[in-house]
Amino acid sequence: MALLMPPKGESKKLVGAAKKKERKWSPAHQARLDSVAQMDQVLRDVTTTLAKLSVRTERKSSDSDSFEVLGGAVGIDGLRATLYDGRTGEKRLEDDDESRKSVALARGLVRGIFKPDHPYRTRLGYFGTLVTSGAGVLNESVTVASVSSVTEWTSIDALFDEVFIHSMTLRSMPRNAFTASGSISAGATWGPGVSTTTTNLISNAGIMIVALFNGAAGYSSATGMLANPTHASAQSGSPWTYAWRNNTKFDPRGVVAQNTAWQGWTLIGNVTNYGGSVQIRSYNDVMLGDGTHALTLSDIAVTFDVSFRARA
């Protein structure tokens, strides 16, 4: 039986075409890609491990009918459960020795993967909402320190010591964008063109957005925000995106500080002190809604570009 072979020269063409499709990165860029992929995988593994420890400890604490698990929290040292003793009526905190040993072992293993004093960069995020006050006044502030609200933060705290935040991006998607903007509690008078005896209801208005740095206080009026060089305009009833970018220069081996409102390298345990925020107010401080209910204007995806490093 004769073997079917490609015409002379065709095999070389196929090999050459395959080589052209391969995209080659520089060694430095490939190393960065590998480190980010490695970090993401470790974070997923540690998060899964901590979740399993939490379930196991709750089941263990519930073996006796006299105890009830009121809550639990996983930290870098293990799992601590709040128990209620049905016999004595007392509450107490109980540390789980097994989970502490497991977390300590996992921490040591995964930290050994990362080079000391070498930053690893990734993206994190969470969802929030843009809501007026009960009187319909829009004056919202999203802090950079809210990065600690992301789901992976406990796992990150177990792996690294310090954090640097490069940027925070807000992406707003309005509710009821193609009708009356926003959502409001039951019983409130609402709808396009609806008016009361005293005034017309406003469901969609222009908004002013500015970036604030370090410990700068927010503006008391939308008029004051006009002079801020970072200000941007949007409409509450339309999608918009705004990015806060750190004005502190990033140094991979920069010093760490624990000062309030510091925007450089900060201990992960002190990230609530991180400086910077984004303030949002309505144009001319107009009142939204009926003036007696809080109006949810939109859902906001808050994403962070961050670097971490382990130095201990």
Backbone hydrogen bonds, N-H to C=O, Kabsch-Sander energy under -0.5 kcal/mol:
donor,donor_aa,acceptor,acceptor_aa,energy
5,M,3,L,-0.6
10,E,7,P,-2.1
11,S,7,P,-0.6
13,K,9,G,-1.4
14,L,10,E,-2.2
15,V,11,S,-2.1
16,G,12,K,-2.4
17,A,13,K,-2.5
18,A,14,L,-2.1
19,K,15,V,-1.9
20,K,16,G,-1.7
21,K,17,A,-1.3
22,E,18,A,-0.8
22,E,19,K,-0.7
24,K,22,E,-0.6
30,Q,26,S,-2.8
31,A,27,P,-2.0
32,R,28,A,-1.7
33,L,29,H,-2.3
34,D,30,Q,-2.4
35,S,31,A,-2.2
36,V,32,R,-2.2
37,A,33,L,-2.2
38,Q,34,D,-2.3
39,M,35,S,-2.3
40,D,36,V,-2.5
41,Q,37,A,-1.9
42,V,38,Q,-2.2
43,L,39,M,-2.5
44,R,40,D,-1.9
45,D,41,Q,-2.2
46,V,42,V,-2.8
47,T,43,L,-2.4
48,T,44,R,-2.1
49,T,45,D,-2.1
50,L,46,V,-2.7
51,A,47,T,-2.1
52,K,48,T,-2.0
53,L,49,T,-2.2
54,S,50,L,-2.1
55,V,51,A,-2.1
56,R,52,K,-2.5
57,T,53,L,-2.4
58,E,54,S,-2.1
59,R,55,V,-2.0
60,K,56,R,-2.3
61,S,57,T,-2.6
62,S,58,E,-1.1
63,D,60,K,-1.2
67,F,64,S,-1.5
68,E,84,Y,-1.7
70,L,68,E,-0.7
70,L,82,T,-3.1
71,G,82,T,-1.1
73,A,80,R,-2.1
75,G,73,A,-0.6
75,G,78,G,-3.0
78,G,75,G,-1.0
80,R,73,A,-2.4
81,A,94,E,-2.4
82,T,71,G,-3.4
83,L,81,A,-0.7
83,L,92,R,-2.9
84,Y,68,E,-2.4
85,D,83,L,-0.5
85,D,90,E,-3.1
86,G,66,S,-4.2
86,G,84,Y,-0.8
89,G,85,D,-2.5
90,E,85,D,-0.5
92,R,83,L,-2.2
94,E,81,A,-2.7
96,D,79,L,-2.1
97,D,95,D,-0.8
100,R,96,D,-1.9
101,K,97,D,-2.2
102,S,98,E,-2.2
103,V,99,S,-2.8
104,A,100,R,-2.3
105,L,101,K,-2.3
106,A,102,S,-2.7
107,R,103,V,-2.8
108,G,104,A,-2.1
109,L,105,L,-2.2
110,V,106,A,-2.6
111,R,107,R,-2.1
112,G,108,G,-1.1
113,I,110,V,-1.1
114,F,110,V,-0.7
114,F,111,R,-0.6
117,D,310,A,-2.7
118,H,115,K,-1.3
120,Y,308,F,-2.9
122,T,306,V,-2.6
124,L,304,F,-1.9
126,Y,302,V,-2.2
128,G,300,I,-3.1
130,L,298,S,-2.6
131,V,129,T,-0.7
132,T,295,L,-2.1
133,S,137,V,-2.3
136,G,133,S,-2.1
139,N,137,V,-0.7
140,E,280,I,-2.0
142,V,278,V,-2.6
143,T,141,S,-0.6
144,V,276,G,-2.3
145,A,276,G,-0.5
146,S,143,T,-1.2
147,V,144,V,-1.6
148,S,145,A,-1.6
149,S,146,S,-2.4
150,V,147,V,-1.7
153,W,150,V,-1.5
154,T,151,T,-0.5
156,I,152,E,-2.3
157,D,153,W,-2.5
158,A,154,T,-1.1
159,L,155,S,-0.7
159,L,156,I,-1.1
160,F,156,I,-2.6
161,D,309,R,-2.0
162,E,309,R,-2.2
163,V,266,T,-2.7
164,F,307,S,-2.4
166,H,164,F,-0.7
166,H,305,D,-2.6
167,S,305,D,-1.2
168,M,244,W,-2.6
169,T,303,T,-2.7
170,L,242,Y,-3.3
171,R,301,A,-1.8
172,S,170,L,-0.5
172,S,240,W,-2.9
173,M,299,D,-2.7
175,R,297,L,-2.3
177,A,174,P,-0.6
179,T,176,N,-1.6
182,G,175,R,-2.7
183,S,296,T,-1.7
188,A,185,S,-1.4
194,V,191,G,-1.8
196,T,199,T,-2.2
201,L,194,V,-1.5
202,I,289,G,-0.6
203,S,201,L,-0.5
207,I,234,A,-2.8
208,M,281,R,-3.6
209,I,232,A,-2.6
210,V,279,Q,-2.0
212,L,277,S,-3.1
216,A,213,F,-2.2
225,M,221,S,-0.8
226,L,222,A,-0.6
226,L,223,T,-1.1
227,A,224,G,-1.0
228,N,225,M,-1.4
231,H,228,N,-1.9
232,A,209,I,-2.3
234,A,207,I,-1.9
236,S,205,A,-3.0
238,S,235,Q,-1.8
240,W,172,S,-1.4
242,Y,170,L,-2.3
244,W,168,M,-3.5
245,R,243,A,-0.5
246,N,166,H,-2.5
249,K,247,N,-0.5
254,G,251,D,-2.6
257,A,265,W,-2.1
261,A,273,N,-2.6
262,W,259,N,-1.5
265,W,255,V,-0.7
266,T,163,V,-2.2
268,I,161,D,-2.7
270,N,267,L,-1.8
271,V,268,I,-1.5
273,N,270,N,-2.2
274,Y,271,V,-2.0
275,G,262,W,-1.8
276,G,214,N,-2.2
277,S,212,L,-2.2
278,V,142,V,-2.2
279,Q,210,V,-2.1
280,I,140,E,-3.0
281,R,208,M,-2.3
282,S,138,L,-1.0
283,Y,206,G,-3.5
285,D,282,S,-2.2
286,V,283,Y,-1.8
288,L,136,G,-3.2
289,G,202,I,-2.6
291,G,288,L,-0.6
296,T,183,S,-2.3
296,T,294,A,-0.5
297,L,130,L,-2.7
297,L,295,L,-0.8
298,S,130,L,-1.1
299,D,173,M,-2.3
300,I,128,G,-3.0
301,A,171,R,-2.5
302,V,126,Y,-3.0
302,V,300,I,-0.6
303,T,169,T,-2.4
303,T,301,A,-0.6
304,F,124,L,-3.4
305,D,167,S,-2.0
306,V,122,T,-2.5
306,V,304,F,-0.7
307,S,164,F,-2.8
308,F,120,Y,-2.5
309,R,162,E,-1.6
